[in-house]
Amino acid sequence: MIYWDNNATTPLAPQVLEAMLPFLQGAYFNPSAAYGPAKEVRRAIEQAREQVAALLGAAPDEIIFTAGGTEATNAALAQFRSVLTTATEHPATLRTAKGEVAPVLSNGQVDVPEWKEALPGHDGVSFAWANHETGVIQPVRTLCATAAAAGARVHVDVVQAAGKVPVNLHEHPIDFASASAHKLHGPKGVGCLFVRRGTEFRPLLTGGAQEDYRRAGTENVAGIVGFGKAAELAMGAAEDCAGMSVLRERFVQALSAAGIEIAVNGAGAPRLPHVLNMRVPGCSAQSLSLLLEPAGFICSTGSACTSAEPHPSHVLQAMGLPDAQIRESLRLSFNRFTTADEVDRAAALFAGVVRKVRDVQSAITGPVMVYR
């Protein structure tokens, strides 16, 4: 199987599973207990905190472990009265933030003059370092600096960016940041919230003293340990991540050589190296993806968090694409284990499916629709 939906989730790295197993079996003790074996479990959590902090350019005591990126984002946004965000954000932000939505340009980046004009009156801002559908990277330094100058605290969603491009939270006036383990070959159901030292923070979940009273509830020890290991591995694989842009270009060139011309959404902006949001003019994305799956090639027509919704992508709508082009758009996202051979096989499969669709559609029949 060729699995190219890694923006939805990544396969668990073998080393991560190996690190987690002891805490699912023998080392099952509650880390809040006072006896010796429990203290060993506590030490494993603190080691993971150090590993995740190192990946994000943060201090260990600034990391709060959560049940995922959504919880972390919700906890950050609960700190604000009125939030300025952008039209292409993840639903965890758009459905939680109360405030104003700034527009984006056709390349997916924030319209900075509009952003600056909208800042007054907001005590917080929230934006994603890199978009979950297109991989478009925002002008982080500019957005953070202008928000801080306006007296607004800053939350940045680094769920897709962490482990793919260098992220150093201390280099920017960022007060909060959310991350997730399962986007970088860690386990599902665990993430973290960065809270800069000295920043006022009101817990979203209250109860026990876990996470220094900042997030109550018995810790997901195995998940946290897995997150730490995944973060450590991601730091050691920076070159592999950077090299994914070469594989992306190889795929595009192979399609071109096969006579398949594509349009890339967000092509005019810097993007994550492993993401290709593209469309084949005249072919619906749903038809292509449903024919690719039985051929052993899995990709996506958008975000996994919105796949149950019949509406066109709000991200691509915000970028100004008409509905017809949005329905042609596919998201391909690979990972650092993707090989050149896999890329070549994927290109051959994809070209074959496009030809199959084009062979049976015409100006009279219109676009082919495929149903399960």
Order of alpha helices (4+ residues) and beta strands (2+ residues): beta-alpha-alpha-beta-alpha-beta-alpha-beta-alpha-beta-alpha-beta-beta-beta-alpha-alpha-alpha-alpha-beta-beta-alpha-beta-alpha-alpha-beta-alpha
